[in-house]
Amino acid sequence: MSVSEKTTEYSGQQATQADLHYLLNERHSSIYILPPEVLSVIFRYACVSTPKRSDLLTWELPSTVDRTVFVLSAVSSYWRDIVHRTPSLWENLAIQPSQAAAAFDAILLQHYITLVGCLDFALDLLFPSQAPASNFEPISKVLFSPENTQKIKTLRLQDPPLCVIYKLSQFSQLHTLRMWFSICHPPYVNLDLSKSCPSLCRVSLEGTLWESVSLPLSVQALVLTHVSSEISISSLYQCPNLTECHQFHSDTYGANESPRRSLLHPLTLAHLEVWSWAVTEDVWTDDRSTPYLHLPALKTCLIWHDPIGASPEDVINFCHQFPYTLSSLELCGFVNWDYDSFKRLFWNSMPSVKVLRVTRCSPCSLSALARALTPDGVNSDIVKPLPRLRDLSATFDELYVQCDAETDFEYPALLSDMLEKRREGGSHQFRIQVPNVDFPQTADVRDGPD
């Protein structure tokens, strides 16, 4: 054997030995100490940006795109193998499409859909406003391929192009849909998912561009923001299986134009437990004697008040329909209600209410509310207003606070008096949270959040 051959053989042996030393050192590294099952659980906790799917109201669109899963994959081949074999790490993807990165975004989307396996896939697409659809053709090809449309169960879109909206019917297995538009548009888009998405359960639509909306019977949770009253009302008839419904209307009505609309005919939503009611809708018959809307299972109700909407009598009569089911009530924007209106609402007719929230109120209306919740000397031994109330909170509308900045507010003293009289003869705890009011810390009164 020549010297050169021996040198080559020796160099090969050294390389093999170096590789063995590298592998040995790698196996003794802390990266390899934990077994794959434990690392998989840790990785799931590391991906903290996973959205909460259970709440359509607080489920905010992400401001940044999370790439934690790729950071974990880059640590070592061992970690990368575990990441690729953990489908739950690939359940959620947020993309901010751009023309420059369209090809990369398409590859990224396909990578996620492949690795998620049989698990439900949730996709967020945050399109730039008013961008031409041609900028996103690579993403559209991946998104609307037949095998991929069957895997996407949750879809959230910000400012989607019309071509995307009109193809939503291809997602036949879609469970949750949310669309949000950052710019006001005149109504010109017709959305019809009534037959194409039989599994759709949760829908949130925000924007003014909808001319009509048709939803399937399967919808159980619905959030409509800045849509017309006609669409809000028609959606109630389309979705008889609702368990949760929130409708927030646009503020674009003219000064002399009332947005008040009436239900078309009597409607019963037998399963509805959570409802936000804008009092721009009329839920009463023409003679004002019987409500058109029946909610036998209602437990939580948020009422948005509008000065040109329903009268106090309408709100009071509506709430009094649920004396034994309603346990949580929120009143928003009741800045002009007086003591008499609150008293008629609270006394004798809602014995099951445990939680009361009053938001966007004025100092004067909060004073009236405190007086209405205070048992008087004559009837305190017989009945209390909202006798099972255990949680009270209030927030102010800053406009009214600033306008009345020099007024000597009564509500702190009235609230303290209300607490003192309500706890007479009782031993239950009472939680209260009101801005700029300090309450004595006793065993039965808690101030602020838990």
Buried (B, 14 or more C-beta within 10 A) or exposed (E): EEEEEEEEEEEEEEEEEEEEEEEEEEEEEEBEEEEEEEBBEEBBEBBEBBBEBEEBBEBEBBEEBBEBBEEBBEEBEBBBEBBBEBEBBBBBBBBBBBBEBBEEBBEBBBBBBEBBBEBBBBBBBBBBEEBEEEBBEBBBEBBBBEEBBEBBBBBBBBBBBEBBBBBBBBBBBBBBBBBBBEEEEEBEBEBBBBEBBEEBBBBBBBBBBBEEBBBBEBBBBBBBBBBBBBBBBBBBEBBBBBBBBBBBBBEEBEEEEEBBBBBEEEBEBEBBBBBBBBBBBBBBBEEEEEBBBBBEEBBBBBBBBBEEBBEBEBBBBBBBBBEEBBBBBBBBBBBBBBBEBBBBBBBEBBBBBEBBBBBBBBBBBBBBBBBBBBBEEEEBEEEBBBBEBBBBBBBBBEEBBEEBEEEEBBBBEBBBBBBEBBBEEEEEEBBBBBEEBEBEEEEEBBBEEE
